[in-house]
């Protein structure tokens, strides 16, 4: 073999060996780091991971679970040119400017990123998005339900014992209890469902049933029926992060079960406390303002825009018809 070829082969072999050694070192360091992180995860008295603390999601699932482009507003309309697919903020979104827009996202739905709706349910979902202000339970300050409560842009607190895991959410003072022991079933369906948990190694697995079907998954109109069944998985990744997964099954709405997943982060501010966002009193005018004899909120004037509000009589609202405006 010519010397120049033999030298080239030796060089390739040495380079390959160097690359292999570097990969081996990287893998070793990764395993050590991951192992160290796992060993630092707080533990309860029974040796299980302790999720106690204040946590918050940091993604765009609150706006839309599915992949989506940025939108100019939560409520939009056709732009100036009907033949273009350009939309502009509709009147309710316009005064908010950039603050009323929707950030884009790669989504949190596993697989192809799409929620497998039945055709009739997909039609309702699209109508929900077009009538977001009138339909979204969040705007009315209703309890958010599961899994939506887990990724809203508000903190929540976990307090864990050996047989219960209690969660308190800032939004509308919502709460839930995950029962790790045997309990009686709920007497009726609820917004937050009935949560029964067990451990699979270091993962807390929660089976959630008994929903009333009155919550949404996000602000995009994604919804479910009262046949919803959610299986959650809480797995510690580091002392400050756990992986949240939720498998969603609702044969009345979807063609098959589907799953979302995301990291959820510990809030690390010193002396942090969970501050309630009891929004019920804030939405009274929104919900019941049409019952006033004289309309209270009619007009808003800014420096460059005027917004006029006309109340629409709810169909069949006998109280409204009786007292008038």
Secondary structure, 3 states (H helix, E strand, C coil): CCHHHHHHHHHHHHHHHHHHHHHHHHHHHHHHHHHHHHHHCCECCCCCECCCEEEEECCCCCCCCCCECCECCCCEEECCCCCCCCEEECHHHHCCHHHHCECCECCCECCCCCCCECHHHHHHHHHHHHCHHHHCHHHHCCCCCCCHHHHCCCCEEEEECCCEEEEEECECCCEEEEECCCCCCCCCCECCCEEEEEEECCEEEEEEECECCCCECCCCCCECCCCCEEEEEEEEEECCEEEEEEEEECCCCECCCEEEEEEEEECCCCCCCCCCECCHHHHHHHHHHHHCCCCCCCEEECCCCEEECCCCCCCCCHHHHHHCC
